[in-house]
Amino acid sequence: MDKNTVLLFTRYGIGEAPAELQQRLAGKFLSLLNDSATLPVRILFYTDGVKLACEGSLVLELLRALQARGVELILCSTCLDYFGLTER
């Protein structure tokens, strides 16, 4: 990925699979991304995707690690409000 790459999560996981597998796939993807030398400039979270960046998410620590490496995490405030997740 180059310095202009932006990733978008619109689901609480990756793929068309049972919810647990979707979350595990997201975790694996983010883990591989974190191990990569080239990172996206930002990751956007919309609709159900905002749940990945909230307390209780299986991938929250990976997202924090990516953020610590300079990846900007942007969450849709309207979606957070809708799901009652603003405080999480």
N, CA, C and O atoms as CSV, one atom per row, in Angstrom:
chain,resi,resn,atom,element,x,y,z
A,1,MET,N,N,0.835,-1.176,0.000
A,1,MET,CA,C,0.000,0.000,0.000
A,1,MET,C,C,0.885,1.246,0.000
A,1,MET,O,O,1.962,1.269,0.596
A,2,ASP,N,N,0.411,2.251,-0.668
A,2,ASP,CA,C,1.177,3.489,-0.672
A,2,ASP,C,C,0.634,4.455,0.379
A,2,ASP,O,O,-0.339,4.150,1.069
A,3,LYS,N,N,1.251,5.587,0.492
A,3,LYS,CA,C,0.882,6.554,1.520
A,3,LYS,C,C,-0.496,7.162,1.327
A,3,LYS,O,O,-0.984,7.858,2.218
A,4,ASN,N,N,-1.133,6.922,0.200
A,4,ASN,CA,C,-2.466,7.452,-0.059
A,4,ASN,C,C,-3.563,6.411,0.122
A,4,ASN,O,O,-4.731,6.693,-0.146
A,5,THR,N,N,-3.209,5.233,0.566
A,5,THR,CA,C,-4.183,4.155,0.708
A,5,THR,C,C,-5.074,4.388,1.930
A,5,THR,O,O,-4.599,4.702,3.021
A,6,VAL,N,N,-6.373,4.225,1.711
A,6,VAL,CA,C,-7.366,4.337,2.773
A,6,VAL,C,C,-8.177,3.046,2.761
A,6,VAL,O,O,-8.623,2.598,1.705
A,7,LEU,N,N,-8.366,2.453,3.925
A,7,LEU,CA,C,-9.186,1.241,4.044
A,7,LEU,C,C,-10.542,1.628,4.616
A,7,LEU,O,O,-10.656,2.592,5.374
A,8,LEU,N,N,-11.566,0.869,4.245
A,8,LEU,CA,C,-12.919,1.141,4.700
A,8,LEU,C,C,-13.540,-0.132,5.262
A,8,LEU,O,O,-13.593,-1.156,4.581
A,9,PHE,N,N,-14.004,-0.066,6.489
A,9,PHE,CA,C,-14.748,-1.161,7.105
A,9,PHE,C,C,-16.193,-0.717,7.261
A,9,PHE,O,O,-16.474,0.275,7.934
A,10,THR,N,N,-17.110,-1.451,6.640
A,10,THR,CA,C,-18.534,-1.155,6.761
A,10,THR,C,C,-19.279,-2.303,7.439
A,10,THR,O,O,-20.502,-2.265,7.571
A,11,ARG,N,N,-18.536,-3.320,7.866
A,11,ARG,CA,C,-19.128,-4.484,8.526
A,11,ARG,C,C,-18.368,-4.774,9.802
A,11,ARG,O,O,-17.248,-4.300,9.994
A,12,TYR,N,N,-18.976,-5.546,10.660
A,12,TYR,CA,C,-18.336,-5.965,11.909
A,12,TYR,C,C,-17.521,-7.215,11.625
A,12,TYR,O,O,-17.712,-8.252,12.260
A,13,GLY,N,N,-16.615,-7.109,10.668
A,13,GLY,CA,C,-15.772,-8.215,10.246
A,13,GLY,C,C,-15.506,-8.129,8.758
A,13,GLY,O,O,-15.705,-7.091,8.129
A,14,ILE,N,N,-15.047,-9.256,8.206
A,14,ILE,CA,C,-14.735,-9.321,6.782
A,14,ILE,C,C,-15.410,-10.548,6.183
A,14,ILE,O,O,-15.370,-11.633,6.763
A,15,GLY,N,N,-16.029,-10.372,5.021
A,15,GLY,CA,C,-16.564,-11.493,4.256
A,15,GLY,C,C,-18.002,-11.839,4.563
A,15,GLY,O,O,-18.651,-11.242,5.421
A,16,GLU,N,N,-18.469,-12.819,3.833
A,16,GLU,CA,C,-19.821,-13.365,3.997
A,16,GLU,C,C,-19.686,-14.698,4.724
A,16,GLU,O,O,-19.523,-15.745,4.097
A,17,ALA,N,N,-19.755,-14.651,6.036
A,17,ALA,CA,C,-19.553,-15.846,6.852
A,17,ALA,C,C,-20.237,-15.617,8.193
A,17,ALA,O,O,-20.731,-14.521,8.458
A,18,PRO,N,N,-20.267,-16.643,9.039
A,18,PRO,CA,C,-20.793,-16.427,10.385
A,18,PRO,C,C,-20.029,-15.289,11.077
A,18,PRO,O,O,-18.851,-15.067,10.797
A,19,ALA,N,N,-20.700,-14.582,11.968
A,19,ALA,CA,C,-20.138,-13.387,12.614
A,19,ALA,C,C,-18.773,-13.648,13.245
A,19,ALA,O,O,-17.866,-12.828,13.107
A,20,GLU,N,N,-18.617,-14.763,13.927
A,20,GLU,CA,C,-17.340,-15.061,14.585
A,20,GLU,C,C,-16.207,-15.188,13.563
A,20,GLU,O,O,-15.104,-14.694,13.796
A,21,LEU,N,N,-16.473,-15.838,12.450
A,21,LEU,CA,C,-15.453,-15.985,11.409
A,21,LEU,C,C,-15.133,-14.639,10.774
A,21,LEU,O,O,-13.971,-14.351,10.490
A,22,GLN,N,N,-16.136,-13.822,10.552
A,22,GLN,CA,C,-15.905,-12.484,9.992
A,22,GLN,C,C,-14.952,-11.686,10.882
A,22,GLN,O,O,-14.046,-11.016,10.386
A,23,GLN,N,N,-15.159,-11.760,12.188
A,23,GLN,CA,C,-14.309,-11.028,13.121
A,23,GLN,C,C,-12.901,-11.613,13.171
A,23,GLN,O,O,-11.925,-10.871,13.283
A,24,ARG,N,N,-12.791,-12.919,13.091
A,24,ARG,CA,C,-11.472,-13.556,13.077
A,24,ARG,C,C,-10.707,-13.180,11.820
A,24,ARG,O,O,-9.498,-12.957,11.867
A,25,LEU,N,N,-11.410,-13.110,10.695
A,25,LEU,CA,C,-10.768,-12.703,9.445
A,25,LEU,C,C,-10.290,-11.256,9.518
A,25,LEU,O,O,-9.205,-10.933,9.036
A,26,ALA,N,N,-11.094,-10.393,10.116
A,26,ALA,CA,C,-10.687,-9.000,10.292
A,26,ALA,C,C,-9.446,-8.935,11.173
A,26,ALA,O,O,-8.528,-8.163,10.899
A,27,GLY,N,N,-9.416,-9.741,12.227
A,27,GLY,CA,C,-8.258,-9.782,13.110
A,27,GLY,C,C,-7.011,-10.247,12.391
A,27,GLY,O,O,-5.937,-9.673,12.570
A,28,LYS,N,N,-7.142,-11.279,11.584
A,28,LYS,CA,C,-5.994,-11.786,10.828
A,28,LYS,C,C,-5.493,-10.737,9.840
A,28,LYS,O,O,-4.289,-10.509,9.727
A,29,PHE,N,N,-6.424,-10.097,9.125
A,29,PHE,CA,C,-6.050,-9.063,8.161
A,29,PHE,C,C,-5.312,-7.920,8.850
A,29,PHE,O,O,-4.258,-7.487,8.385
A,30,LEU,N,N,-5.868,-7.429,9.962
A,30,LEU,CA,C,-5.250,-6.313,10.671
A,30,LEU,C,C,-3.914,-6.702,11.286
A,30,LEU,O,O,-3.008,-5.873,11.369
A,31,SER,N,N,-3.781,-7.944,11.715
A,31,SER,CA,C,-2.514,-8.435,12.251
A,31,SER,C,C,-1.438,-8.451,11.163
A,31,SER,O,O,-0.314,-8.005,11.389
A,32,LEU,N,N,-1.786,-8.963,9.992
A,32,LEU,CA,C,-0.851,-8.967,8.864
A,32,LEU,C,C,-0.498,-7.546,8.447
A,32,LEU,O,O,0.653,-7.251,8.125
A,33,LEU,N,N,-1.494,-6.673,8.456
A,33,LEU,CA,C,-1.268,-5.271,8.112
A,33,LEU,C,C,-0.311,-4.630,9.111
A,33,LEU,O,O,0.589,-3.889,8.717
A,34,ASN,N,N,-0.498,-4.906,10.392
A,34,ASN,CA,C,0.359,-4.342,11.429
A,34,ASN,C,C,1.799,-4.835,11.293
A,34,ASN,O,O,2.735,-4.112,11.632
A,35,ASP,N,N,1.979,-6.049,10.805
A,35,ASP,CA,C,3.315,-6.608,10.599
A,35,ASP,C,C,3.971,-6.083,9.330
A,35,ASP,O,O,5.161,-6.305,9.107
A,36,SER,N,N,3.210,-5.398,8.510
A,36,SER,CA,C,3.692,-4.899,7.224
A,36,SER,C,C,4.528,-3.636,7.405
A,36,SER,O,O,4.328,-2.867,8.345
A,37,ALA,N,N,5.459,-3.444,6.493
A,37,ALA,CA,C,6.285,-2.232,6.509
A,37,ALA,C,C,5.526,-1.042,5.947
A,37,ALA,O,O,5.831,0.100,6.288
A,38,THR,N,N,4.544,-1.289,5.093
A,38,THR,CA,C,3.783,-0.223,4.458
A,38,THR,C,C,2.360,-0.237,4.992
A,38,THR,O,O,1.663,-1.248,4.909
A,39,LEU,N,N,1.943,0.886,5.536
A,39,LEU,CA,C,0.624,0.990,6.159
A,39,LEU,C,C,-0.263,1.960,5.389
A,39,LEU,O,O,0.233,2.825,4.667
A,40,PRO,N,N,-1.583,1.812,5.546
A,40,PRO,CA,C,-2.482,2.815,4.959
A,40,PRO,C,C,-2.370,4.111,5.751
A,40,PRO,O,O,-1.937,4.115,6.903
A,41,VAL,N,N,-2.762,5.198,5.125
A,41,VAL,CA,C,-2.718,6.487,5.812
A,41,VAL,C,C,-3.854,6.596,6.835
A,41,VAL,O,O,-3.705,7.236,7.876
A,42,ARG,N,N,-4.987,5.965,6.525
A,42,ARG,CA,C,-6.110,5.982,7.467
A,42,ARG,C,C,-7.029,4.785,7.217
A,42,ARG,O,O,-7.022,4.173,6.149
A,43,ILE,N,N,-7.823,4.479,8.252
A,43,ILE,CA,C,-8.853,3.444,8.161
A,43,ILE,C,C,-10.157,4.100,8.592
A,43,ILE,O,O,-10.244,4.697,9.665
A,44,LEU,N,N,-11.173,3.979,7.736
A,44,LEU,CA,C,-12.490,4.555,8.002
A,44,LEU,C,C,-13.447,3.459,8.452
A,44,LEU,O,O,-13.375,2.326,7.974
A,45,PHE,N,N,-14.344,3.802,9.373
A,45,PHE,CA,C,-15.318,2.858,9.904
A,45,PHE,C,C,-16.709,3.471,9.800
A,45,PHE,O,O,-16.977,4.526,10.374
A,46,TYR,N,N,-17.599,2.795,9.057
A,46,TYR,CA,C,-18.981,3.246,8.875
A,46,TYR,C,C,-19.931,2.096,9.189
A,46,TYR,O,O,-19.503,0.946,9.285
A,47,THR,N,N,-21.187,2.391,9.347
A,47,THR,CA,C,-22.262,1.439,9.663
A,47,THR,C,C,-21.762,0.444,10.714
A,47,THR,O,O,-21.178,0.870,11.711
A,48,ASP,N,N,-21.967,-0.860,10.530
A,48,ASP,CA,C,-21.544,-1.856,11.517
A,48,ASP,C,C,-20.039,-1.872,11.731
A,48,ASP,O,O,-19.568,-2.386,12.746
A,49,GLY,N,N,-19.287,-1.328,10.808
A,49,GLY,CA,C,-17.833,-1.291,10.932
A,49,GLY,C,C,-17.346,-0.538,12.159
A,49,GLY,O,O,-16.262,-0.829,12.665
A,50,VAL,N,N,-18.127,0.432,12.655
A,50,VAL,CA,C,-17.696,1.186,13.834
A,50,VAL,C,C,-17.533,0.277,15.051
A,50,VAL,O,O,-16.763,0.588,15.960
A,51,LYS,N,N,-18.249,-0.835,15.071
A,51,LYS,CA,C,-18.176,-1.764,16.206
A,51,LYS,C,C,-16.791,-2.369,16.350
A,51,LYS,O,O,-16.405,-2.771,17.447
A,52,LEU,N,N,-16.033,-2.439,15.252
A,52,LEU,CA,C,-14.680,-2.985,15.320
A,52,LEU,C,C,-13.754,-2.119,16.160
A,52,LEU,O,O,-12.785,-2.621,16.728
A,53,ALA,N,N,-14.038,-0.836,16.244
A,53,ALA,CA,C,-13.156,0.108,16.936
A,53,ALA,C,C,-13.694,0.506,18.305
A,53,ALA,O,O,-13.288,1.527,18.860
A,54,CYS,N,N,-14.601,-0.291,18.848
A,54,CYS,CA,C,-15.204,0.024,20.144
A,54,CYS,C,C,-14.814,-1.010,21.194
A,54,CYS,O,O,-14.404,-2.126,20.875
A,55,GLU,N,N,-14.953,-0.612,22.439
A,55,GLU,CA,C,-14.687,-1.491,23.570
A,55,GLU,C,C,-15.393,-2.832,23.380
A,55,GLU,O,O,-16.569,-2.879,23.021
A,56,GLY,N,N,-14.669,-3.910,23.622
A,56,GLY,CA,C,-15.217,-5.251,23.471
A,56,GLY,C,C,-14.894,-5.899,22.132
A,56,GLY,O,O,-15.128,-7.094,21.952
A,57,SER,N,N,-14.364,-5.135,21.202
A,57,SER,CA,C,-14.007,-5.667,19.892
A,57,SER,C,C,-12.773,-6.561,19.997
A,57,SER,O,O,-11.838,-6.259,20.737
A,58,LEU,N,N,-12.781,-7.656,19.254
A,58,LEU,CA,C,-11.639,-8.573,19.232
A,58,LEU,C,C,-10.414,-7.960,18.567
A,58,LEU,O,O,-9.303,-8.451,18.762
A,59,VAL,N,N,-10.592,-6.905,17.790
A,59,VAL,CA,C,-9.475,-6.313,17.041
A,59,VAL,C,C,-9.044,-4.953,17.592
A,59,VAL,O,O,-8.206,-4.284,16.988
A,60,LEU,N,N,-9.594,-4.543,18.710
A,60,LEU,CA,C,-9.310,-3.206,19.237
A,60,LEU,C,C,-7.818,-2.989,19.500
A,60,LEU,O,O,-7.290,-1.925,19.177
A,61,GLU,N,N,-7.142,-3.963,20.070
A,61,GLU,CA,C,-5.713,-3.813,20.356
A,61,GLU,C,C,-4.897,-3.695,19.074
A,61,GLU,O,O,-3.922,-2.945,19.028
A,62,LEU,N,N,-5.284,-4.423,18.042
A,62,LEU,CA,C,-4.598,-4.302,16.745
A,62,LEU,C,C,-4.798,-2.905,16.165
A,62,LEU,O,O,-3.867,-2.320,15.612
A,63,LEU,N,N,-6.004,-2.377,16.292
A,63,LEU,CA,C,-6.264,-1.024,15.804
A,63,LEU,C,C,-5.458,0.002,16.587
A,63,LEU,O,O,-4.950,0.963,16.009
A,64,ARG,N,N,-5.337,-0.191,17.877
A,64,ARG,CA,C,-4.518,0.727,18.692
A,64,ARG,C,C,-3.054,0.662,18.271
A,64,ARG,O,O,-2.363,1.679,18.230
A,65,ALA,N,N,-2.588,-0.550,17.957
A,65,ALA,CA,C,-1.199,-0.707,17.507
A,65,ALA,C,C,-0.980,0.003,16.177
A,65,ALA,O,O,0.048,0.650,15.978
A,66,LEU,N,N,-1.940,-0.116,15.269
A,66,LEU,CA,C,-1.834,0.577,13.982
A,66,LEU,C,C,-1.877,2.087,14.181
A,66,LEU,O,O,-1.142,2.827,13.527
A,67,GLN,N,N,-2.729,2.533,15.075
A,67,GLN,CA,C,-2.822,3.965,15.369
A,67,GLN,C,C,-1.493,4.471,15.947
A,67,GLN,O,O,-1.043,5.565,15.607
A,68,ALA,N,N,-0.878,3.684,16.807
A,68,ALA,CA,C,0.406,4.062,17.393
A,68,ALA,C,C,1.497,4.166,16.323
A,68,ALA,O,O,2.484,4.880,16.499
A,69,ARG,N,N,1.308,3.446,15.215
A,69,ARG,CA,C,2.273,3.500,14.109
A,69,ARG,C,C,1.934,4.604,13.111
A,69,ARG,O,O,2.584,4.719,12.072
A,70,GLY,N,N,0.913,5.423,13.420
A,70,GLY,CA,C,0.604,6.572,12.586
A,70,GLY,C,C,-0.605,6.453,11.693
A,70,GLY,O,O,-0.903,7.382,10.941
A,71,VAL,N,N,-1.323,5.329,11.751
A,71,VAL,CA,C,-2.531,5.170,10.941
A,71,VAL,C,C,-3.668,5.926,11.624
A,71,VAL,O,O,-3.945,5.708,12.803
A,72,GLU,N,N,-4.319,6.808,10.886
A,72,GLU,CA,C,-5.440,7.573,11.426
A,72,GLU,C,C,-6.708,6.713,11.374
A,72,GLU,O,O,-7.035,6.155,10.327
A,73,LEU,N,N,-7.413,6.607,12.486
A,73,LEU,CA,C,-8.668,5.859,12.558
A,73,LEU,C,C,-9.811,6.869,12.607
A,73,LEU,O,O,-9.842,7.737,13.480
A,74,ILE,N,N,-10.746,6.754,11.668
A,74,ILE,CA,C,-11.866,7.685,11.591
A,74,ILE,C,C,-13.164,6.897,11.711
A,74,ILE,O,O,-13.443,6.009,10.906
A,75,LEU,N,N,-13.955,7.235,12.730
A,75,LEU,CA,C,-15.228,6.563,12.970
A,75,LEU,C,C,-16.378,7.517,12.681
A,75,LEU,O,O,-16.312,8.701,13.012
A,76,CYS,N,N,-17.412,7.002,12.072
A,76,CYS,CA,C,-18.609,7.779,11.758
A,76,CYS,C,C,-19.368,8.065,13.053
A,76,CYS,O,O,-19.858,7.143,13.705
A,77,SER,N,N,-19.465,9.337,13.423
A,77,SER,CA,C,-20.155,9.691,14.667
A,77,SER,C,C,-21.659,9.418,14.582
A,77,SER,O,O,-22.282,9.075,15.587
A,78,THR,N,N,-22.238,9.566,13.402
A,78,THR,CA,C,-23.666,9.264,13.234
A,78,THR,C,C,-23.924,7.788,13.503
A,78,THR,O,O,-24.912,7.434,14.146
A,79,CYS,N,N,-23.035,6.927,13.014
A,79,CYS,CA,C,-23.177,5.484,13.223
A,79,CYS,C,C,-22.973,5.126,14.700
A,79,CYS,O,O,-23.704,4.302,15.249
A,80,LEU,N,N,-21.981,5.745,15.335
A,80,LEU,CA,C,-21.760,5.504,16.758
A,80,LEU,C,C,-22.994,5.895,17.567
A,80,LEU,O,O,-23.414,5.156,18.458
A,81,ASP,N,N,-23.573,7.051,17.260
A,81,ASP,CA,C,-24.797,7.491,17.925
A,81,ASP,C,C,-25.933,6.507,17.703
A,81,ASP,O,O,-26.646,6.148,18.641
A,82,TYR,N,N,-26.099,6.074,16.466
A,82,TYR,CA,C,-27.190,5.170,16.104
A,82,TYR,C,C,-27.129,3.867,16.912
A,82,TYR,O,O,-28.148,3.369,17.391
A,83,PHE,N,N,-25.910,3.328,17.050
A,83,PHE,CA,C,-25.743,2.058,17.767
A,83,PHE,C,C,-25.556,2.251,19.274
A,83,PHE,O,O,-25.392,1.273,20.003
A,84,GLY,N,N,-25.578,3.498,19.748
A,84,GLY,CA,C,-25.379,3.766,21.166
A,84,GLY,C,C,-23.973,3.462,21.635
A,84,GLY,O,O,-23.775,3.028,22.771
A,85,LEU,N,N,-22.992,3.685,20.774
A,85,LEU,CA,C,-21.608,3.329,21.069
A,85,LEU,C,C,-20.691,4.532,21.287
A,85,LEU,O,O,-19.477,4.362,21.401
A,86,THR,N,N,-21.231,5.709,21.345
A,86,THR,CA,C,-20.413,6.915,21.415
A,86,THR,C,C,-19.438,6.865,22.604
A,86,THR,O,O,-18.300,7.319,22.480
A,87,GLU,N,N,-19.853,6.339,23.711
A,87,GLU,CA,C,-18.991,6.283,24.905
A,87,GLU,C,C,-18.003,5.126,24.879
A,87,GLU,O,O,-17.106,5.063,25.720
A,88,ARG,N,N,-18.151,4.212,23.930
A,88,ARG,CA,C,-17.279,3.037,23.871
A,88,ARG,C,C,-16.224,3.195,22.827
A,88,ARG,O,O,-15.401,2.299,22.641
